[in-house]
Amino acid sequence: MISSPAASASPETTTFWTRHGIVPNLRWGFVALTVFMIGDGIESGFLSPYLDEHGFGSGQASLLWGVYGFVVAVAAWLSGALAEAFGPRRVMLAGFGIWVVLEIAFLVALAQGDFTFMLVSFGIRGLGYPLFSYGFLVWVALDTPEAVMGKAMGWYWAFFVLGLGVISSYYAGAVIPLFGEFATLASSLVFIVVGGTMMFVLVKARRQQPTDLATSMRSVLGAFTIVVERPKVGTGGIVRVINTLGFYAFVVFLSTFMIHDVGLSTPEWQTVWGTLTLSNIVANVVLGYVSDKIGRIRTVAWFGGLLCAVSTPAFYYVPKLLGPNFWAILVVGIVYGAALAGFVPLNAVMPALAPHRVGSALAILNLGAGVSQFMGPVVAGLVAPIGIAATLWVIAGLYVISIGLTYGLRTRDTDPVGSADLPSSSSPAHQPMTSRTREILVPKQERACEALPTIVLLHGMWHGGWAWERVAALLEVDGYPCVRVTLPGKDRAPGDLTFRGHCDHLVQVLADIPGDVVLVGHSYSGALLGEVGGALNVRAMVFVSAFCLEPGESVASVNDAKAGSQAGKDDIRQVGDYLVIDPEVARNAFYHDCTPDEATNAAGRLTPEHAGARVAIVSNAAWRSVPSHFVVCTLDRACTPEVQRMMAARVNSSTELESGHSPMLSMPEALVCTIAEFESERRRTTRQYPYPERAS
């Protein structure tokens, strides 16, 4: 029987929020983000004229903002990789501390009129908000179920813009007449402290062990190498640059054009600009839902690229035809603000382009946002030599280019809804069906109406794909296509022998299977399932006495800390960079319930394993969002049942088999029944409930 872990206190509430893209443990984080961004955005509307009034020339103000923008771009780039390496919570805490300390330093320098100190403190403070806000973006990407990722990203940007662009502006406008500009600037610290405190008190982080320095540095370097490993990630970054390039250019020249040339009053233009921002907030949420329905690529290309391309030149031609018609220009602003939100699904597309490098992929996305903010004023510089109309057409042309670039990102992984027409090897014509059937596994009517997923089988340490031979044969007889993976290893298969190399190998295997996949991992390979299983063609995962790890854990940390194995450390020898296990120890720990011949044969096929694989720290937990099942082997001597049950409680459901560590060898029929029963039940539940509740 399949059993489920204890339900949470409020399953209905949990399911409601999760279905709408806000996982319960991050719910207060969205509110905290808004409060924090209010504090960061207070200065944006009046700092430049305030500096001008106090003797700092426009050149100094431009230099101040230029240095700040450059630092923001760099911090935005690295925030994703740093969050992946050290955990989002730590990176956000660093951003919070930097913002508070450097803002105090900036206020002191401003009061003393020391521009050099102002430049240094304000520039370094630019590290603060990207580390905080984009660190939370990575947190959302890691914890949110894939099926509602578009909604989650829509909510993220809605809360972000609500604080940065709306409430902060209204607050500054109301408070400055009462207390003055300097006091209003200083009050930003209150919002920052409240928002940061809310984030760290009310938002519950997953338990995370310290990451070793080498792993952390590899994650940070991933922000540089990801565009080489996954060129489409670089393309997505370019699309993100184009997204808000026009918006930041408009900040420089459009208000002057509308007030001085068109003839709108300052309050009228402020109303247009504020309404543009409000329409963006609403569209962020709405288009997040739309993208999960019609496809993310389509949403970005047509709601984002096309509408921006149309509405951008309209800012010139509508007033040219109708004059200073406030309502007509307001409509253009509403359309453009909504169109900017059409690019929001990029935040869901980018992790799917590199599921094993989520933080690095988002680092490129964040870099695009920072470069866009930095390059907007550069594009605005075209107004002087070529004029307003030509500049707007240049921006519109970039939006048209973004449509083509966006479709270059289109795969089944990045857009499962919008790319249903892409070829799939899981269509009925590709299924190796035979006359033998087992009704409990694959009911006849089910086989007739839908294709079955490919079962990808992953072995444990020292083993190879050979360990799954009998299980794969039984599954294929029952209609399931199977792939037995042999991971890179000494005397086993070529390639990178480390944990990261194993992840990359699995990612490539998944990329070569366009249809749906169910991952089945044994022992060590459970760590790979958690790290890479977020790929969009992975529909479910089965852990067979496998390590279902939280971010920050390793196989060694869980097994050693819990005394999880009867095989002592002296039984596993390290020879150079490799771990070697004695065959007699293996027979006793891995195969004690197999026949003597089976045990001897299996022990003789074991190969050395790279030592780093056992101690590698995982950074993802795909089992939080992907339906997962744990097979507890109650006679296991390599990973004790107590340790297995602890990990089984993390996932959706579990089964117990009276088996040793290797049921694929000792009882393949029973294991096949368990795998297929879970998969059949998963498909039935998914058809009834589009967003089944996940274990949190």
FITI-920093 format. One record per residue (C-alpha): residue in three letters; x, y negated, z. Coordinates in pm, whole numbers, padded with zeros to 5 digits, always signed. Layout:
# FITI-920093
ALAXYZ...
This chain:
# FITI-920093
MET+00000+00000+00000ILE+00107-00359-00066SER+00106-00573+00248SER+00126-00951+00273PRO+00306-01155+00538ALA+00104-01342+00793ALA-00089-01631+00647SER-00008-01987+00743ALA-00225-02182+00983SER-00420-02359+00711PRO-00403-02152+00391GLU-00681-02345+00220THR-00506-02677+00279THR-00171-02530+00176THR-00316-02394-00146PHE-00492-02725-00225TRP-00177-02935-00191THR+00039-02681-00374ARG-00203-02660-00666HIS-00172-03036-00702GLY+00207-03033-00704ILE+00283-03134-00345VAL+00423-02846-00143PRO+00323-02874+00225ASN+00673-02901+00372LEU+00745-03206+00152ARG+00408-03380+00189TRP+00529-03654+00422GLY+00841-03695+00211PHE+00641-03865-00063VAL+00507-04119+00186ALA+00855-04173+00331LEU+00989-04228-00020THR+00737-04507-00080VAL+00823-04681+00248PHE+01196-04658+00174MET+01154-04795-00180ILE+00950-05090-00046GLY+01259-05192+00149ASP+01484-05147-00153GLY+01257-05345-00387ILE+01184-05651-00171GLU+01482-05848-00303SER+01434-05781-00674GLY+01190-06063-00747PHE+01365-06354-00574LEU+01730-06279-00493SER+01868-06437-00814PRO+01683-06771-00779TYR+01763-06772-00405LEU+02134-06741-00483ASP+02105-07017-00743GLU+01941-07248-00490HIS+02227-07188-00245GLY+02510-07280-00478PHE+02590-06952-00646GLY+02583-06995-01023SER+02396-06775-01268GLY+02727-06617-01366GLN+02789-06503-01009ALA+02435-06367-00980SER+02479-06176-01307LEU+02810-06035-01183LEU+02647-05929-00856TRP+02367-05745-01035GLY+02608-05603-01294VAL+02832-05443-01032TYR+02526-05319-00846GLY+02379-05168-01163PHE+02703-04989-01247VAL+02728-04835-00898VAL+02361-04733-00914ALA+02424-04558-01246VAL+02718-04362-01105ALA+02531-04272-00785ALA+02225-04167-00984TRP+02447-03940-01191LEU+02614-03770-00896SER+02312-03753-00666GLY+02175-03437-00826ALA+02505-03250-00820LEU+02578-03362-00463ALA+02231-03251-00354GLU+02292-02914-00518ALA+02632-02881-00348PHE+02558-03007+00003GLY+02180-02990+00020PRO+01929-03270-00051ARG+01879-03356+00314ARG+02247-03429+00378VAL+02279-03637+00062MET+01968-03836+00153LEU+02103-03897+00503ALA+02425-04031+00351GLY+02227-04263+00123PHE+02020-04385+00417GLY+02329-04462+00625ILE+02506-04640+00339TRP+02203-04858+00270VAL+02159-04970+00632VAL+02526-05042+00705LEU+02600-05220+00377GLU+02278-05424+00385ILE+02378-05562+00725ALA+02721-05643+00582PHE+02561-05814+00281LEU+02333-06027+00499VAL+02631-06138+00710ALA+02827-06229+00396LEU+02527-06411+00251ALA+02481-06615+00568GLN+02849-06715+00557GLY+02849-06784+00183ASP+03135-06538+00123PHE+03076-06425-00236THR+03364-06176-00245PHE+03230-05992+00059MET+02878-06017-00087LEU+02996-05858-00411VAL+03170-05570-00235SER+02892-05496+00016PHE+02604-05533-00232GLY+02786-05320-00488ILE+02861-05036-00248ARG+02505-05054-00117GLY+02407-04948-00469LEU+02504-04594-00364GLY+02225-04588-00108TYR+01894-04573-00289PRO+01995-04324-00563LEU+02135-04079-00307PHE+01817-04108-00101SER+01548-04116-00370TYR+01708-03889-00630GLY+01820-03650-00358PHE+01453-03613-00273LEU+01381-03558-00644VAL+01613-03255-00637TRP+01440-03134-00321VAL+01104-03154-00498ALA+01241-02970-00802LEU+01383-02690-00587ASP+01077-02634-00366THR+00787-02685-00609PRO+00623-02389-00789GLU+00702-02403-01160ALA+00336-02389-01264VAL+00269-02730-01106MET+00608-02895-01163GLY+00460-03151-01404LYS+00210-03265-01141ALA+00482-03282-00876MET+00700-03505-01090GLY+00405-03729-01168TRP+00338-03774-00798TYR+00706-03835-00728TRP+00730-04125-00972ALA+00393-04262-00866PHE+00507-04288-00504PHE+00848-04420-00617VAL+00705-04701-00831LEU+00435-04780-00576GLY+00706-04874-00327LEU+00968-05023-00557GLY+00753-05215-00801VAL+00416-05289-00644ILE+00398-05308-00265SER+00743-05466-00235SER+00644-05746-00476TYR+00316-05820-00301TYR+00488-05808+00038ALA+00762-06052-00065GLY+00508-06290-00216ALA+00308-06292+00107VAL+00596-06315+00356ILE+00833-06566+00191PRO+00597-06864+00245LEU+00572-06772+00614PHE+00930-06684+00709GLY+01154-06778+00416GLU+01373-06580+00179PHE+01652-06481+00419ALA+01416-06342+00683THR+01228-06155+00410LEU+01554-06002+00291ALA+01640-05899+00646SER+01296-05741+00695SER+01383-05484+00428LEU+01585-05306+00696VAL+01263-05232+00885PHE+01114-05047+00587ILE+01438-04862+00520VAL+01468-04745+00881VAL+01101-04643+00902GLY+01113-04458+00570GLY+01438-04282+00653THR+01315-04183+01000MET+00992-04045+00856MET+01189-03840+00604PHE+01420-03683+00860VAL+01162-03631+01137LEU+00845-03534+00950VAL+00989-03343+00653LYS+01103-02997+00751ALA+01419-02874+00583ARG+01494-02514+00508ARG+01768-02371+00727GLN+02098-02412+00545GLN+02443-02293+00634PRO+02749-02502+00549THR+02871-02463+00193ASP+03239-02387+00143LEU+03449-02658-00020ALA+03519-02462-00339THR+03150-02397-00402SER+03064-02760-00330MET+03328-02887-00571ARG+03208-02652-00845SER+02858-02792-00803VAL+02982-03151-00822LEU+03195-03074-01127GLY+02882-02927-01282ALA+02759-03284-01327PHE+03044-03327-01576THR+03041-02986-01744ILE+02669-02918-01775VAL+02637-03105-02106VAL+02903-02875-02254GLU+02742-02559-02115ARG+02391-02671-02209PRO+02403-02939-02485LYS+02026-02984-02469VAL+02070-03123-02118GLY+02274-03404-02273THR+01999-03463-02527GLY+01747-03487-02246GLY+01968-03746-02078ILE+01964-03958-02395VAL+01584-03942-02407ARG+01580-04061-02045VAL+01802-04359-02135ILE+01556-04459-02409ASN+01260-04416-02172THR+01311-04733-01965LEU+01561-04914-02185GLY+01285-05142-02313PHE+01147-05200-01965TYR+01480-05324-01827ALA+01538-05533-02140PHE+01193-05690-02094VAL+01288-05796-01741VAL+01556-06020-01894PHE+01374-06190-02183LEU+01003-06109-02203SER+00887-06331-01916THR+01066-06631-02070PHE+00910-06557-02409MET+00558-06518-02270ILE+00569-06832-02053HIS+00774-07073-02265ASP+00692-06958-02620VAL+00350-06793-02600GLY+00208-07026-02338LEU+00090-06798-02059SER+00104-06949-01712THR+00342-06796-01460PRO+00055-06646-01252GLU-00098-06498-01570TRP+00227-06332-01671GLN+00286-06206-01316THR-00059-06051-01331VAL+00022-05884-01664TRP+00351-05751-01528GLY+00196-05629-01205THR-00088-05458-01392LEU+00166-05294-01623THR+00331-05145-01315LEU-00002-05032-01170SER-00101-04862-01495ASN+00233-04683-01486ILE+00158-04549-01138VAL-00182-04413-01240ALA-00045-04265-01563ASN+00243-04100-01375VAL-00010-03884-01194VAL-00255-03834-01481LEU+00008-03741-01739GLY+00169-03502-01492TYR-00158-03306-01499VAL-00189-03350-01876SER+00160-03210-01936ASP+00077-02892-01745LYS-00225-02849-01975ILE-00108-02945-02325GLY+00268-02898-02286ARG+00551-03112-02155ILE+00727-03167-02486ARG+00408-03289-02654THR+00338-03523-02366VAL+00686-03678-02375ALA+00691-03710-02755TRP+00343-03850-02819PHE+00224-04013-02497GLY+00576-04138-02425GLY+00770-04192-02747LEU+00488-04278-02987LEU+00283-04503-02755CYS+00596-04692-02646ALA+00697-04737-03011VAL+00353-04881-03093SER+00307-05102-02787THR+00660-05252-02785PRO+00626-05471-03099ALA+00268-05547-02993PHE+00412-05776-02725TYR+00519-06003-03013TYR+00247-05954-03273VAL-00062-05967-03049PRO+00015-06320-02917LYS+00132-06420-03266LEU-00212-06328-03405LEU-00432-06423-03106GLY-00226-06687-02928PRO-00197-06695-02546ASN-00490-06455-02506PHE-00445-06328-02152TRP-00679-06029-02185ALA-00530-05905-02512ILE-00177-05925-02374LEU-00296-05755-02055VAL-00419-05458-02263VAL-00079-05432-02432GLY+00087-05430-02089ILE-00147-05158-01964VAL-00075-04938-02267TYR+00301-04986-02240GLY+00303-04917-01865ALA+00106-04596-01919ALA+00328-04495-02211LEU+00640-04522-01993ALA+00486-04253-01773GLY+00466-04022-02073PHE+00835-03945-02018VAL+00776-03817-01663PRO+00758-03447-01771LEU+01129-03473-01857ASN+01182-03420-01484ALA+01026-03074-01523VAL+01190-03001-01859MET+01548-03064-01746PRO+01564-02798-01469ALA+01422-02545-01716LEU+01709-02619-01955ALA+01958-02507-01688PRO+01777-02307-01417HIS+02110-02203-01263ARG+02225-02570-01246VAL+01913-02754-01134GLY+02106-03024-00948SER+02348-03077-01236ALA+02066-03102-01490LEU+01888-03358-01276ALA+02219-03541-01236ILE+02221-03603-01611LEU+01858-03715-01594ASN+01942-03956-01313LEU+02246-04076-01505GLY+02012-04156-01793ALA+01799-04364-01558GLY+02104-04552-01433VAL+02247-04611-01780SER+01905-04734-01892GLN+01904-04991-01613PHE+02259-05093-01702MET+02202-05108-02081GLY+01868-05289-02074PRO+02027-05634-02031VAL+02275-05545-02307VAL+01990-05480-02550ALA+01829-05804-02432GLY+02143-05979-02553LEU+02028-05911-02910VAL+01759-06178-02872ALA+02003-06463-02929PRO+02151-06341-03260ILE+01850-06163-03417GLY+01542-06300-03237ILE+01255-06160-03028ALA+01073-05973-03306ALA+01381-05794-03439THR+01489-05697-03087LEU+01147-05547-03018TRP+01168-05349-03343VAL+01511-05216-03242ILE+01362-05093-02914ALA+01061-04945-03099GLY+01298-04765-03334LEU+01475-04607-03038TYR+01141-04480-02911VAL+01074-04321-03252ILE+01415-04152-03237SER+01323-04018-02892ILE+01034-03822-03047GLY+01271-03618-03261LEU+01517-03572-02976THR+01236-03453-02751TYR+01129-03182-02993GLY+01492-03070-02996LEU+01440-02969-02631ARG+01148-02742-02718THR+01185-02382-02604ARG+00958-02135-02435ASP+01135-02211-02106THR+01099-02590-02122ASP+00743-02591-02252PRO+00556-02265-02189VAL+00220-02424-02276GLY+00324-02629-02575SER+00546-02366-02735ALA+00312-02071-02739ASP+00361-02052-03114LEU+00730-01966-03077PRO+00814-01602-03157SER+00800-01357-02869SER+00942-01009-02858SER+00675-00917-02609SER+00402-00910-02873PRO+00227-00573-02913ALA+00424-00494-03229HIS+00742-00483-03025GLN+00618-00262-02742PRO+00770+00090-02733MET+00443+00266-02652THR+00421+00647-02629SER+00144+00895-02568ARG+00238+00947-02203THR+00051+00718-01967ARG+00005+00679-01596GLU-00327+00507-01527ILE-00227+00379-01184LEU+00060+00192-01346VAL-00081+00064-01672PRO-00459+00101-01710LYS-00561+00179-02068GLN-00776-00131-02112GLU-00492-00349-01982ARG-00246-00212-02235ALA-00494-00273-02513CYS-00554-00642-02437GLU-00219-00782-02330ALA+00152-00727-02385LEU+00355-00608-02090PRO+00655-00804-01965THR+01014-00692-02008ILE+01157-00540-01689VAL+01515-00660-01633LEU+01698-00427-01393LEU+01999-00553-01195HIS+02239-00335-00997GLY+02415-00389-00666MET+02784-00427-00585TRP+03023-00166-00731HIS+02745-00023-00949GLY+02643-00075-01312GLY+02340-00055-01536TRP+02377+00324-01524ALA+02214+00328-01179TRP+01878+00232-01334GLU+01879+00492-01613ARG+01599+00713-01477VAL+01381+00422-01364ALA+01414+00252-01703ALA+01320+00573-01884LEU+01003+00612-01677LEU+00903+00247-01719GLU+00957+00259-02096VAL+00745+00570-02125ASP+00467+00373-01959GLY+00499+00085-02204TYR+00735-00155-02028PRO+01035-00274-02232CYS+01343-00253-02010VAL+01686-00415-02004ARG+01949-00253-01781VAL+02204-00524-01705THR+02566-00443-01630LEU+02722-00744-01462PRO+03079-00848-01544GLY+03329-00663-01326LYS+03667-00492-01315ASP+03658-00170-01521ARG+03290-00244-01587ALA+03212-00527-01832PRO+03403-00831-01959GLY+03328-01184-01840ASP+03344-01404-01532LEU+03352-01164-01234THR+03243-01419-00972PHE+02893-01480-00838ARG+02863-01786-01061GLY+02973-01576-01356HIS+02706-01319-01273CYS+02445-01598-01262ASP+02557-01728-01600HIS+02544-01376-01744LEU+02189-01327-01619VAL+02083-01665-01757GLN+02209-01559-02100VAL+02024-01228-02074LEU+01702-01415-01995ALA+01763-01660-02280ASP+01777-01366-02522ILE+01434-01241-02411PRO+01168-01482-02543GLY+00881-01297-02379ASP+00775-01269-02015VAL+01019-01107-01773VAL+00997-00930-01438LEU+01332-00925-01256VAL+01410-00621-01040GLY+01720-00654-00825HIS+01893-00402-00601SER+02103-00496-00298TYR+02356-00771-00389SER+02169-00872-00706GLY+01883-01004-00494ALA+02105-01311-00448LEU+02105-01352-00828LEU+01724-01332-00838GLY+01694-01616-00589GLU+01953-01828-00769VAL+01840-01781-01131GLY+01484-01648-01107GLY+01337-01994-01161ALA+01378-01955-01540LEU+01036-02014-01692ASN+01006-01677-01863VAL+01042-01502-01525ARG+00692-01416-01410ALA+00774-01208-01102MET+01060-01058-00903VAL+01104-00733-00710PHE+01370-00704-00439VAL+01471-00339-00382SER+01654-00337-00049ALA+01796-00658-00191PHE+01927-00979-00039CYS+01648-01235-00049LEU+01849-01535+00067GLU+01773-01887+00182PRO+01987-02167+00035GLY+02309-02180+00233GLU+02318-01805+00302SER+02537-01537+00147VAL+02522-01158+00132ALA+02801-01143+00388SER+02651-01398+00628VAL+02319-01212+00648ASN+02448-00856+00653ASP+02739-00917+00892ALA+02551-01146+01131LYS+02264-00897+01162ALA+02487-00587+01177GLY+02304-00490+00864SER+02523-00200+00749GLN+02656+00120+00899ALA+02955+00085+00666GLY+03213-00095+00878LYS+03447-00365+00752ASP+03734-00114+00767ASP+03548+00108+00520ILE+03561-00165+00254ARG+03919-00248+00156GLN+04027-00566-00021VAL+04291-00506-00285GLY+04399-00838-00431ASP+04084-01021-00535TYR+03868-00708-00528LEU+03669-00506-00276VAL+03701-00127-00299ILE+03474+00115-00114ASP+03580+00468-00023PRO+03374+00731-00215GLU+03296+00925+00102VAL+03169+00609+00271ALA+02957+00537-00036ARG+02805+00888-00032ASN+02706+00842+00332ALA+02586+00479+00309PHE+02432+00468-00039TYR+02330+00821-00141HIS+02273+01028+00174ASP+01919+01124+00061CYS+02028+01219-00294THR+02132+01571-00394PRO+02501+01643-00334ASP+02574+01647-00707GLU+02392+01315-00761ALA+02578+01156-00470THR+02919+01276-00590ASN+02851+01166-00947ALA+02731+00820-00842ALA+03018+00763-00599GLY+03264+00854-00874ARG+03127+00583-01104LEU+03172+00292-00862THR+03413+00016-00968PRO+03592-00260-00771GLU+03388-00576-00703HIS+03522-00931-00690ALA+03550-01032-00324GLY+03400-01376-00385ALA+03065-01230-00487ARG+02991-01111-00135VAL+03061-01445+00035ALA+02920-01679-00232ILE+02668-01929-00093VAL+02338-01949-00279SER+02178-02286-00351ASN+01835-02185-00484ALA+01542-01979-00357ALA+01334-01897-00664TRP+01124-01654-00458ARG+00950-01956-00304SER+00775-02032-00633VAL+00791-01705-00829PRO+00559-01419-00719SER+00789-01176-00541HIS+00768-00832-00381PHE+01011-00662-00142VAL+01070-00286-00130VAL+01192-00193+00219CYS+01391+00131+00226THR+01329+00269+00574LEU+01618+00520+00573ASP+01873+00272+00439ARG+02218+00284+00597ALA+02377+00009+00386CYS+02121-00261+00469THR+01924-00171+00779PRO+01542-00176+00771GLU+01542-00453+01034VAL+01742-00683+00809GLN+01525-00589+00512ARG+01202-00664+00699MET+01339-01002+00803MET+01394-01088+00437ALA+01069-00922+00325ALA+00876-01166+00546ARG+00995-01448+00321VAL+00816-01329+00006ASN+00456-01273-00103SER+00424-00901-00028SER+00617-00587+00060THR+00613-00208+00041GLU+00799+00047+00252LEU+00953+00358+00096GLU+01095+00646+00299SER+01420+00621+00109GLY+01788+00555+00150HIS+01968+00261-00007SER+01930+00387-00366PRO+01567+00483-00438MET+01630+00442-00813LEU+01842+00760-00780SER+01671+00948-00498MET+01302+00877-00577PRO+01269+00699-00914GLU+00905+00805-00965ALA+00793+00642-00639LEU+00992+00328-00711VAL+00842+00300-01061CYS+00493+00333-00913THR+00571+00054-00666ILE+00710-00182-00931ALA+00426-00125-01176GLU+00154-00144-00909PHE+00284-00483-00795GLU+00313-00609-01152SER-00037-00491-01243GLU-00182-00658-00933ARG+00011-00977-01007ARG-00131-01003-01357ARG-00482-00936-01232THR-00451-01204-00962THR-00297-01454-01202ARG-00589-01414-01442GLN-00836-01484-01160TYR-00643-01758-00980PRO-00416-01975-01196TYR-00216-02097-00895PRO-00193-01818-00637GLU-00064-01919-00297ARG+00311-01878-00258ALA+00508-01793+00050SER+00659-02118+00177
